[in-house]
Amino acid sequence: MVKMAEAKDKKAKEDVEKEELERKCPACGSESVVRDYQRNIVICEKCGRIIKEDIKDRGPEWRAFDQKQREERSRGGAPMTYTIHDKGLSTQIDRRNRDSRGKSLSPERRSRMYRLRKWQRRVRVSGAKDRNLAFALSEMDRMASQLGLPKNVRETASKIYRAAVYEDLIRGRSIEGVVSAALYAGCRENQMPRTLDEIAEVSRVDRKEIGRSYRFITRELDIHLPPVSPENYVARFGSELGISGETRSKAIDIIRKAQEKGLTSGKGPTGTAAAGIYLASIMTGERRTQKKVAEAAGVTEVTVRNRYKELAEELDIDVEV
């Protein structure tokens, strides 16, 4: 085993050295080399020497001039994804009853294909874990779509839920609660935080259940997430309020100064973000009422009022309300 490992290391080292030599001209020593894809050669830009020739083209044998042609001619299929219970790697039988030439199937073959499709659906979701994942991930996709979350957040949340399933943490808990908790954790991990209230709005369980499930899975899966920074909320709240980029930047500067002085410790990030936006809107002349800011942030007007007064006093910001 040791000899095999040493042989692999030696081969890897030789490959690296060979690659470095190909990037450097043996005649003049220049590292400015280019590849001519039409003639399949590597040439030195300085002296014109051919360093390597007869390079094999590992790309597809077909050409495509737009995305539609690329999708029609590609035979590789979709990439692997954690958002589907079988990771998107299983076979799917097309519903069109036509053969490879586009001709309609005979009634006998059509009946056979119907039975094959039915068994294929059953095989794809065979065990209890597969059924759990199929239902949970479709529910997660629905919630993520309603919240407008990007693909990377969905992938992270799906990985967290899969880990919970494989560790047998779902037993005795509602699937919706754990799915919502995984989605909340995925948002936080990708620095795209959503509040528990926002998750609860699109979920079939309440805020308390989501919070309980989140604390449970983070403890059992040993997930350590840093506290949410208020500045991560500024872009979204600012977009809802229709304020300019200058005002958003000013709000982020106010929040960062408050963080340096420790004014955000123990305070809700949404309330601090709302107060920063409210102060910045007054300073830049894009005034928004406390009511509008509170509605965008999902907090009360009293919270906005208390936070902005505290920030203005501690940071020596003189504003006229």
Backbone hydrogen bonds in HBPLUS format (Angstrom, degrees):
<---DONOR---> <-ACCEPTOR-->    atom                        ^
c    i                          cat <-CA-CA->   ^        H-A-AA   ^      H-
h    n   atom  resd res      DA  || num        DHA   H-A  angle D-A-AA Bond
n    s   type  num  typ     dist DA aas  dist angle  dist       angle   num
A0005-ALA N   A0001-MET O   3.00 MM   4  6.24 157.4  2.05 146.1 151.7     1
A0006-GLU N   A0002-VAL O   2.90 MM   4  6.17 155.0  1.97 147.2 154.4     2
A0007-ALA N   A0003-LYS O   2.87 MM   4  6.08 152.4  1.94 145.7 153.3     3
A0008-LYS N   A0004-MET O   2.94 MM   4  6.20 154.2  2.01 146.7 153.5     4
A0009-ASP N   A0005-ALA O   2.95 MM   4  6.19 159.5  1.99 147.7 153.3     5
A0010-LYS N   A0006-GLU O   2.91 MM   4  6.10 154.9  1.97 144.8 151.9     6
A0011-LYS N   A0007-ALA O   2.94 MM   4  6.16 158.1  1.98 147.3 152.8     7
A0012-ALA N   A0008-LYS O   2.92 MM   4  6.12 159.7  1.97 149.8 155.5     8
A0013-LYS N   A0009-ASP O   2.92 MM   4  6.12 153.6  1.99 144.7 152.1     9
A0014-GLU N   A0010-LYS O   2.93 MM   4  6.20 153.8  2.00 145.8 153.0    10
A0015-ASP N   A0011-LYS O   2.91 MM   4  6.16 153.7  1.98 148.1 155.3    11
A0016-VAL N   A0012-ALA O   3.02 MM   4  6.29 154.5  2.09 145.8 152.1    12
A0017-GLU N   A0013-LYS O   2.98 MM   4  6.24 161.6  2.01 149.2 154.2    13
A0018-LYS N   A0014-GLU O   2.84 MM   4  6.02 153.8  1.90 146.6 154.3    14
A0019-GLU N   A0015-ASP O   2.93 MM   4  6.11 154.4  1.99 144.3 151.1    15
A0020-GLU N   A0016-VAL O   2.93 MM   4  6.20 152.9  2.00 147.6 155.2    16
A0021-LEU N   A0017-GLU O   2.96 MM   4  6.21 149.6  2.06 143.6 151.7    17
A0022-GLU N   A0018-LYS O   3.01 MM   4  6.29 149.1  2.11 144.1 152.2    18
A0023-ARG N   A0019-GLU O   3.20 MM   4  6.48 133.8  2.43 137.1 148.5    19
A0023-ARG N   A0020-GLU O   3.20 MM   3  5.16 132.0  2.45  92.6 105.2    20
A0024-LYS N   A0021-LEU O   3.07 MM   3  5.15 154.3  2.14 101.9 109.9    21
A0025-CYS N   A0030-SER O   2.80 MM   5  5.27 168.3  1.81 153.3 157.3    22
A0029-GLY N   A0025-CYS O   2.87 MM   4  4.79 133.4  2.09 126.7 138.3    23
A0045-GLU N   A0032-SER O   2.94 MM  13  5.79 166.9  1.96 160.2 164.3    24
A0034-VAL N   A0043-ILE O   2.89 MM   9  5.49 161.3  1.93 160.9 164.7    25
A0043-ILE N   A0034-VAL O   2.80 MM   9  5.49 156.1  1.86 165.0 169.4    26
A0036-ASP N   A0041-ILE O   2.78 MM   5  5.36 163.3  1.81 162.2 167.9    27
A0040-ASN N   A0036-ASP O   2.77 MM   4  5.57 118.1  2.16 138.9 156.2    28
A0041-ILE N   A0036-ASP O   3.20 MM   5  5.36 151.3  2.29 137.8 145.0    29
A0055-ILE N   A0040-ASN O   3.19 MM  15  5.09 172.8  2.19 135.0 136.9    30
A0042-VAL N   A0052-LYS O   2.76 MM  10  5.04 155.4  1.82 148.4 151.1    31
A0051-ILE N   A0042-VAL O   2.75 MM   9  5.48 148.4  1.85 154.1 163.9    32
A0052-LYS N   A0042-VAL O   3.44 MM  10  5.04 159.2  2.49 128.5 131.8    33
A0044-CYS N   A0049-ARG O   2.91 MM   5  5.34 154.4  1.98 148.4 156.9    34
A0048-GLY N   A0044-CYS O   2.90 MM   4  4.89 135.6  2.10 126.9 138.6    35
A0070-ARG N   A0066-ASP O   3.08 MM   4  6.32 155.9  2.14 148.5 156.0    36
A0071-GLU N   A0067-GLN O   2.95 MM   4  6.18 155.1  2.01 149.7 155.1    37
A0072-GLU N   A0068-LYS O   3.02 MM   4  6.25 151.8  2.10 145.8 153.8    38
A0073-ARG N   A0069-GLN O   2.96 MM   4  6.08 155.0  2.02 150.5 156.0    39
A0074-SER N   A0070-ARG O   2.95 MM   4  5.78 135.8  2.15 139.4 149.8    40
A0081-THR N   A0087-LYS O   3.18 MM   6  4.90 163.6  2.20 118.1 123.2    41
A0087-LYS N   A0084-ILE O   2.86 MM   3  4.88 161.8  1.89 116.8 119.4    42
A0089-LEU N   A0086-ASP O   3.31 MM   3  6.15 172.9  2.31 122.0 123.7    43
A0098-ARG N   A0096-ARG O   2.89 MM   2  5.63 136.0  2.09 103.4  90.9    44
A0105-LEU N   A0097-ASN O   3.13 MM   8  5.75 153.7  2.20 139.6 137.4    45
A0099-ASP N   A0103-LYS O   2.93 MM   4  5.59 152.8  2.01 151.9 158.9    46
A0102-GLY N   A0099-ASP O   3.03 MM   3  5.28 159.8  2.07 109.8 116.1    47
A0110-ARG N   A0106-SER O   2.81 MM   4  5.97 152.6  1.89 158.0 167.4    48
A0111-SER N   A0107-PRO O   3.02 MM   4  6.16 154.8  2.09 142.5 147.8    49
A0112-ARG N   A0108-GLU O   3.11 MM   4  6.39 150.4  2.20 140.2 148.7    50
A0113-MET N   A0109-ARG O   2.89 MM   4  6.12 157.0  1.94 148.4 153.6    51
A0114-TYR N   A0110-ARG O   3.01 MM   4  6.25 148.2  2.12 142.8 151.5    52
A0115-ARG N   A0111-SER O   3.16 MM   4  6.49 155.4  2.22 145.9 150.9    53
A0116-LEU N   A0112-ARG O   2.98 MM   4  6.30 154.7  2.04 147.3 155.0    54
A0117-ARG N   A0113-MET O   2.90 MM   4  6.12 157.9  1.95 149.1 154.3    55
A0118-LYS N   A0114-TYR O   3.08 MM   4  6.33 158.2  2.13 145.4 151.2    56
A0119-TRP N   A0115-ARG O   3.01 MM   4  6.28 162.2  2.04 151.9 155.7    57
A0120-GLN N   A0116-LEU O   2.83 MM   4  5.98 147.8  1.94 145.1 155.0    58
A0121-ARG N   A0117-ARG O   2.99 MM   4  6.26 154.8  2.06 151.2 156.2    59
A0122-ARG N   A0118-LYS O   3.20 MM   4  6.50 152.7  2.28 141.2 148.5    60
A0123-VAL N   A0119-TRP O   2.87 MM   4  6.07 154.6  1.93 148.6 155.4    61
A0124-ARG N   A0120-GLN O   3.01 MM   4  6.14 157.1  2.06 148.2 153.7    62
A0131-ARG N   A0127-GLY O   3.11 MM   4  6.39 157.3  2.16 145.6 151.6    63
A0132-ASN N   A0128-ALA O   2.92 MM   4  6.13 156.6  1.98 145.9 152.9    64
A0133-LEU N   A0129-LYS O   2.85 MM   4  6.08 165.8  1.87 151.8 155.2    65
A0134-ALA N   A0130-ASP O   2.83 MM   4  5.97 159.3  1.87 148.7 155.0    66
A0135-PHE N   A0131-ARG O   3.10 MM   4  6.26 166.2  2.12 149.1 151.8    67
A0136-ALA N   A0132-ASN O   2.89 MM   4  6.00 169.4  1.90 154.9 158.5    68
A0137-LEU N   A0133-LEU O   2.84 MM   4  5.69 168.5  1.85 149.3 153.0    69
A0138-SER N   A0134-ALA O   3.34 MM   4  6.25 148.4  2.45 132.3 140.1    70
A0139-GLU N   A0135-PHE O   3.06 MM   4  6.26 151.7  2.14 145.4 153.4    71
A0140-MET N   A0136-ALA O   2.84 MM   4  6.13 150.8  1.93 145.9 154.8    72
A0141-ASP N   A0137-LEU O   2.95 MM   4  6.08 151.3  2.03 138.0 145.2    73
A0142-ARG N   A0138-SER O   3.07 MM   4  6.32 151.3  2.16 140.9 148.0    74
A0143-MET N   A0139-GLU O   3.07 MM   4  6.36 163.1  2.10 150.9 154.4    75
A0144-ALA N   A0140-MET O   2.87 MM   4  6.04 164.7  1.89 152.2 156.9    76
A0145-SER N   A0141-ASP O   2.98 MM   4  6.05 150.4  2.07 141.9 149.5    77
A0146-GLN N   A0142-ARG O   3.13 MM   4  6.40 156.2  2.19 146.2 152.1    78
A0147-LEU N   A0143-MET O   3.02 MM   4  6.29 144.5  2.15 145.5 155.6    79
A0148-GLY N   A0144-ALA O   2.93 MM   4  5.96 113.0  2.39 133.4 149.5    80
A0149-LEU N   A0144-ALA O   2.98 MM   5  5.24 170.5  1.99 150.3 152.7    81
A0148-GLY N   A0145-SER O   3.18 MM   3  4.99 146.3  2.30  93.7 103.8    82
A0154-ARG N   A0150-PRO O   3.38 MM   4  6.73 157.9  2.43 146.0 152.1    83
A0155-GLU N   A0151-LYS O   2.90 MM   4  6.19 156.7  1.95 156.2 162.7    84
A0156-THR N   A0152-ASN O   3.09 MM   4  6.25 161.8  2.12 142.3 146.8    85
A0157-ALA N   A0153-VAL O   2.94 MM   4  6.13 166.3  1.96 152.6 156.5    86
A0158-SER N   A0154-ARG O   2.89 MM   4  6.02 152.5  1.97 144.4 152.1    87
A0159-LYS N   A0155-GLU O   3.00 MM   4  6.28 153.1  2.08 147.6 154.4    88
A0160-ILE N   A0156-THR O   3.07 MM   4  6.38 157.7  2.12 149.5 155.3    89
A0161-TYR N   A0157-ALA O   2.98 MM   4  6.26 159.4  2.02 148.5 154.0    90
A0162-ARG N   A0158-SER O   2.90 MM   4  6.08 160.3  1.94 149.3 154.8    91
A0163-ALA N   A0159-LYS O   2.96 MM   4  6.19 157.6  2.01 147.8 153.6    92
A0164-ALA N   A0160-ILE O   3.05 MM   4  6.35 149.9  2.15 143.7 151.9    93
A0165-VAL N   A0161-TYR O   2.93 MM   4  6.27 149.8  2.02 149.1 157.6    94
A0166-TYR N   A0162-ARG O   2.88 MM   4  6.18 167.2  1.90 158.2 160.7    95
A0167-GLU N   A0163-ALA O   3.00 MM   4  6.10 139.3  2.17 139.5 150.1    96
A0169-LEU N   A0164-ALA O   2.87 MM   5  5.21 173.1  1.87 164.0 162.1    97
A0168-ASP N   A0165-VAL O   2.96 MM   3  5.01 156.5  2.02 105.7 112.0    98
A0173-ARG N   A0170-ILE O   2.90 MM   3  5.38 156.9  1.95 143.7 141.9    99
A0178-VAL N   A0174-SER O   3.25 MM   4  6.60 161.0  2.29 152.0 155.5   100
A0179-VAL N   A0175-ILE O   2.88 MM   4  6.04 160.0  1.92 154.8 161.2   101
A0180-SER N   A0176-GLU O   2.95 MM   4  6.06 162.5  1.99 146.1 150.5   102
A0181-ALA N   A0177-GLY O   3.02 MM   4  6.20 153.2  2.10 140.9 148.6   103
A0182-ALA N   A0178-VAL O   2.86 MM   4  6.06 156.6  1.91 149.1 155.1   104
A0183-LEU N   A0179-VAL O   2.96 MM   4  6.20 154.3  2.03 148.2 155.3   105
A0184-TYR N   A0180-SER O   2.94 MM   4  6.16 153.3  2.01 144.8 152.1   106
A0185-ALA N   A0181-ALA O   2.93 MM   4  6.19 156.4  1.99 147.3 153.6   107
A0186-GLY N   A0182-ALA O   2.84 MM   4  6.06 151.6  1.92 143.9 152.2   108
A0187-CYS N   A0183-LEU O   2.99 MM   4  6.22 152.2  2.06 145.6 152.1   109
A0188-ARG N   A0184-TYR O   3.15 MM   4  6.42 160.1  2.19 146.0 150.8   110
A0189-GLU N   A0185-ALA O   2.90 MM   4  6.10 156.7  1.96 149.8 156.4   111
A0190-ASN N   A0186-GLY O   3.16 MM   4  6.27 145.9  2.28 141.7 149.1   112
A0192-MET N   A0187-CYS O   2.88 MM   5  4.96 164.7  1.90 160.5 155.9   113
A0191-GLN N   A0188-ARG O   3.23 MM   3  5.15 161.9  2.27 106.7 107.8   114
A0198-GLU N   A0195-THR O   3.11 MM   3  5.22 119.8  2.49  96.8 110.9   115
A0199-ILE N   A0195-THR O   3.08 MM   4  6.47 158.6  2.12 151.8 157.5   116
A0200-ALA N   A0196-LEU O   2.85 MM   4  6.01 156.4  1.91 145.2 152.3   117
A0201-GLU N   A0197-ASP O   3.03 MM   4  6.22 138.0  2.21 139.8 149.8   118
A0202-VAL N   A0199-ILE O   3.26 MM   3  5.70 134.8  2.48 106.6 116.4   119
A0203-SER N   A0199-ILE O   3.07 MM   4  6.13 120.4  2.44 139.6 155.9   120
A0210-ILE N   A0206-ASP O   3.20 MM   4  6.54 158.2  2.25 151.2 157.5   121
A0211-GLY N   A0207-ARG O   2.98 MM   4  6.21 164.8  2.00 154.1 157.9   122
A0212-ARG N   A0208-LYS O   3.00 MM   4  6.19 156.5  2.06 145.8 152.3   123
A0213-SER N   A0209-GLU O   2.95 MM   4  6.15 162.3  1.99 149.0 153.6   124
A0214-TYR N   A0210-ILE O   2.84 MM   4  6.00 153.3  1.91 149.3 157.4   125
A0215-ARG N   A0211-GLY O   3.06 MM   4  6.25 164.3  2.09 148.4 151.5   126
A0216-PHE N   A0212-ARG O   3.11 MM   4  6.29 150.6  2.20 141.7 150.1   127
A0217-ILE N   A0213-SER O   2.98 MM   4  6.21 171.7  1.99 156.6 157.0   128
A0218-THR N   A0214-TYR O   3.08 MM   4  6.11 163.2  2.11 151.0 156.0   129
A0219-ARG N   A0215-ARG O   3.16 MM   4  6.11 145.7  2.29 133.2 141.9   130
A0220-GLU N   A0216-PHE O   2.93 MM   4  6.15 165.6  1.95 154.4 158.5   131
A0221-LEU N   A0217-ILE O   2.84 MM   4  5.70 157.4  1.89 144.6 150.9   132
A0223-ILE N   A0218-THR O   2.91 MM   5  4.69 153.9  1.98 133.8 141.5   133
A0232-ASN N   A0229-SER O   3.10 MM   3  5.72 156.7  2.16 117.3 123.7   134
A0233-TYR N   A0230-PRO O   3.06 MM   3  5.67 159.5  2.10 116.3 122.5   135
A0234-VAL N   A0231-GLU O   3.27 MM   3  5.21 149.0  2.37  97.8 106.5   136
A0237-PHE N   A0233-TYR O   2.98 MM   4  6.13 174.8  1.99 165.7 167.2   137
A0238-GLY N   A0234-VAL O   2.74 MM   4  5.67 156.4  1.80 148.8 156.8   138
A0239-SER N   A0235-ALA O   2.96 MM   4  6.08 145.6  2.08 138.6 147.3   139
A0240-GLU N   A0236-ARG O   3.11 MM   4  6.41 156.1  2.17 148.0 153.7   140
A0241-LEU N   A0237-PHE O   3.00 MM   4  6.28 144.4  2.13 144.3 154.4   141
A0242-GLY N   A0238-GLY O   2.89 MM   4  5.95 116.9  2.30 135.3 151.0   142
A0243-ILE N   A0238-GLY O   3.16 MM   5  5.50 161.7  2.20 149.1 152.6   143
A0242-GLY N   A0239-SER O   3.25 MM   3  5.01 143.6  2.40  92.0 102.4   144
A0248-ARG N   A0244-SER O   3.17 MM   4  6.50 155.4  2.24 143.8 150.8   145
A0249-SER N   A0245-GLY O   2.91 MM   4  6.11 160.6  1.95 149.6 154.5   146
A0250-LYS N   A0246-GLU O   2.96 MM   4  6.19 153.1  2.03 144.2 152.0   147
A0251-ALA N   A0247-THR O   2.92 MM   4  6.16 152.6  2.00 145.5 152.8   148
A0252-ILE N   A0248-ARG O   2.96 MM   4  6.28 155.3  2.02 149.9 156.3   149
A0253-ASP N   A0249-SER O   2.98 MM   4  6.26 155.0  2.04 146.8 153.5   150
A0254-ILE N   A0250-LYS O   3.01 MM   4  6.31 156.2  2.06 148.4 154.3   151
A0255-ILE N   A0251-ALA O   2.98 MM   4  6.26 158.7  2.03 148.5 154.2   152
A0256-ARG N   A0252-ILE O   2.91 MM   4  6.13 157.7  1.96 150.3 156.3   153
A0257-LYS N   A0253-ASP O   3.04 MM   4  6.25 156.6  2.09 147.5 153.4   154
A0258-ALA N   A0254-ILE O   2.99 MM   4  6.24 151.5  2.07 144.1 152.5   155
A0259-GLN N   A0255-ILE O   2.89 MM   4  6.18 146.4  2.00 146.1 155.5   156
A0260-GLU N   A0256-ARG O   3.01 MM   4  6.27 152.4  2.08 145.7 152.5   157
A0261-LYS N   A0257-LYS O   3.22 MM   4  6.50 142.1  2.37 140.3 149.3   158
A0263-LEU N   A0258-ALA O   2.83 MM   5  5.14 161.3  1.87 159.3 154.2   159
A0262-GLY N   A0259-GLN O   3.05 MM   3  4.90 154.2  2.12  98.1 106.0   160
A0267-LYS N   A0264-THR O   3.13 MM   3  5.34 161.9  2.16 128.5 127.6   161
A0272-THR N   A0268-GLY O   3.19 MM   4  6.49 161.0  2.23 154.9 160.1   162
A0273-ALA N   A0269-PRO O   2.93 MM   4  6.06 158.4  1.98 144.9 151.2   163
A0274-ALA N   A0270-THR O   2.92 MM   4  6.07 156.5  1.97 144.8 151.2   164
A0275-ALA N   A0271-GLY O   2.98 MM   4  6.20 155.9  2.04 144.9 151.3   165
A0276-GLY N   A0272-THR O   2.92 MM   4  6.15 158.0  1.97 149.1 155.1   166
A0277-ILE N   A0273-ALA O   2.98 MM   4  6.20 157.3  2.03 148.5 154.3   167
A0278-TYR N   A0274-ALA O   2.92 MM   4  6.10 157.4  1.97 147.0 153.7   168
A0279-LEU N   A0275-ALA O   2.97 MM   4  6.19 163.9  1.99 152.0 155.4   169
A0280-ALA N   A0276-GLY O   2.95 MM   4  6.08 163.0  1.98 146.0 151.3   170
A0281-SER N   A0277-ILE O   2.86 MM   4  5.99 154.0  1.92 149.2 155.8   171
A0282-ILE N   A0278-TYR O   3.26 MM   4  6.50 147.1  2.37 141.0 148.6   172
A0283-MET N   A0279-LEU O   3.03 MM   4  6.31 158.9  2.08 151.0 157.0   173
A0284-THR N   A0280-ALA O   2.99 MM   4  6.13 148.5  2.09 149.6 156.4   174
A0286-GLU N   A0281-SER O   2.82 MM   5  4.70 118.4  2.20 143.5 153.8   175
A0285-GLY N   A0282-ILE O   3.38 MM   3  5.22 153.7  2.46  96.0 103.6   176
A0293-VAL N   A0289-THR O   3.09 MM   4  6.38 166.3  2.11 154.8 158.6   177
A0294-ALA N   A0290-GLN O   2.90 MM   4  5.95 157.9  1.95 144.6 151.2   178
A0295-GLU N   A0291-LYS O   2.97 MM   4  6.18 153.2  2.04 145.6 152.6   179
A0296-ALA N   A0292-LYS O   3.03 MM   4  6.24 157.6  2.08 147.6 153.2   180
A0297-ALA N   A0293-VAL O   3.02 MM   4  6.21 151.7  2.11 146.2 153.9   181
A0298-GLY N   A0294-ALA O   2.85 MM   4  5.81 121.6  2.20 137.9 152.4   182
A0299-VAL N   A0294-ALA O   3.02 MM   5  5.04 153.5  2.09 143.4 147.6   183
A0304-VAL N   A0300-THR O   3.28 MM   4  6.70 160.9  2.32 148.8 152.8   184
A0305-ARG N   A0301-GLU O   2.90 MM   4  6.11 162.3  1.93 151.7 156.8   185
A0306-ASN N   A0302-VAL O   2.89 MM   4  6.09 167.5  1.91 152.8 155.9   186
A0307-ARG N   A0303-THR O   2.95 MM   4  6.05 167.7  1.96 153.9 157.5   187
A0308-TYR N   A0304-VAL O   2.95 MM   4  6.00 164.3  1.97 150.1 154.7   188
A0309-LYS N   A0305-ARG O   3.12 MM   4  6.17 157.2  2.18 145.5 151.6   189
A0310-GLU N   A0306-ASN O   3.13 MM   4  6.27 155.5  2.19 142.5 149.1   190
A0311-LEU N   A0307-ARG O   2.94 MM   4  6.19 162.6  1.98 152.0 156.5   191
A0312-ALA N   A0308-TYR O   2.89 MM   4  5.97 165.4  1.91 147.5 152.1   192
A0313-GLU N   A0309-LYS O   2.99 MM   4  6.07 154.5  2.06 142.9 149.6   193
A0314-GLU N   A0310-GLU O   2.99 MM   4  6.10 171.3  2.00 152.9 155.4   194
A0315-LEU N   A0311-LEU O   2.92 MM   4  5.77 154.6  1.98 148.8 155.3   195
A0317-ILE N   A0312-ALA O   2.94 MM   5  4.63 157.3  1.99 134.5 140.8   196
